[in-house]
Amino acid sequence: MTTPATIFASSAADITLDRVRQLVDQNLPEGLTLEYKEDYSTSIVKSVAAMANSYGGIILVGVTDGPDTDRLVGVGQDSIVQIINACHDSLEPPWEPEIIPVSLDGSDDRLVLVVRIDPARAPRPILIGGSAPVRLQGRNAVADRNRLAVLFADTAATVDLTWQVLQAPMLPLNNEGTPEADLIFRSGFWIPVGAAANWRPLSEGAVSSLKEALNGSALAAMLMKWTGQLGIQGLNPFDLRGLNRARRTRLVWQAVRTGPVPHPVEAVAELVMPESYGAPAVSMSFTVDVILRLRASVEGAWGPSAPAWRMPVADLYTTIDSLLAGLTGDAVVHALADLAGVETILIPQPRSLHLVTGPAIDELMYLEMLRPVQGSGGSHGASLLADPTLDLADATDRHGQVDAWIQQIALDAGLRGMERLLNALRDASQLPT
């Protein structure tokens, strides 16, 4: 599925007519980050400034906003020059956005112009006619005094929050100071906070919706699968536990077993809205940690003579895939948008994954067809970045990303043969095709 966020994150070479048509055919309404223009008009310049002063976005020029059968009508080459000239003449300081021409059916006579406004590249605030326009729901407005102060300080949330670094997690430690978990995954993202939400506490109703969404997600299904494999009957679904405050929410999922390892499988979802005295919050972080304590759990159930547990590659794959699917699920995205006071389009996708292990990866994984490289040294995890052109809500794109990440994990651990193993697992129907 092509979304405005996908178009924004894609490289210029990847923005094809098919991708533009897929986006337009969804008949998405104009909003904070999306606008249609059938032809060039001077209002395009005001929208460029408003999006630059807000969350960024795209303007599709050569697209009607009506319910026509084919909304792609195109514009001439001269529209590019008109937009550039108008931006230089009307904007203070002069600034031009990126303009990507997409030919209609191979013809250079008619083009759809994808105008991308990246606020991280704009000299904010951008003024037009002595005022700073900002983007509201599907329209432009003039920034008030408080918004102007934020713009001049240049601390407003931007689309580049997608790439703001999530801190790598630490493995939980026992009383002796050694790791008491086998591994921990962390993924998540930073979310821009809308003007209506940047001063208020997190809504209890929206937090409850997020809890329900997580409990109905692919993430929860994966956690239950791990619990079933261990023969554990008890579990606590996602619910408020631990440190919760007006601007911090902590939801925990736990498998429950009596014995020395009471929670062999655990997940912690945290939503944190940073704040400083006298300043509004402009972003909040959402992270999910998946923590597995399986070696100690197996040993506790079968005794010290039990062989050390190793993770099959298919289970590693499913765990990462389900974590990403849970974070990009519609219900989770809508709940996060309600908490942030923004449109769902502004909820970014996970762009990183941290994996931290106690035992070295080559000791933790079931090697199957993998071959260790002699003398390569041990690896205890990886920090992985996503391909920004992939839509992780789409199963095909997500599986491609998981493939790449797992191959990177193996190569960093000095293990060869992962690509061949993944193909073999697919042939055996142990992985999705």
Secondary structure, DSSP 8 states (H G I E B T S, - for coil): ---HHHHHHS-GGG--HHHHHHHHTTT----SSEEEESS--THHHHHHHHHHTTT-EEEEETB-SS--S--B--B-THHHHHHHHHHHHHEES----EEEEEEETTEEEEEEEEEEE-TTTS-SS-EETTB-EEEETTEEEE--HHHHHHHHHT-S--GGGGG---------B-TTSSB-SSEEEEEEEEEE--TTTSSS---HHHHHHHHHHHHTSHHHHHHHHHHHHTT--EEEEEEE-S--BTTEEEEEEEEE-SSS-S-SEEEEEEEE---BTTB---EEEEEEEEEE-HHHHHHHHH-TTS----B-HHHHHHHHHHHHHHHH-HHHHHHHHHHHTS-GGGS----EEEEEESS-HHHHB--TT-EE-TT-----EEEEE--TTS-TTSHHHHHHHHHHHHHHHHHHTTEE-HHHHHHHHHHTTSS--
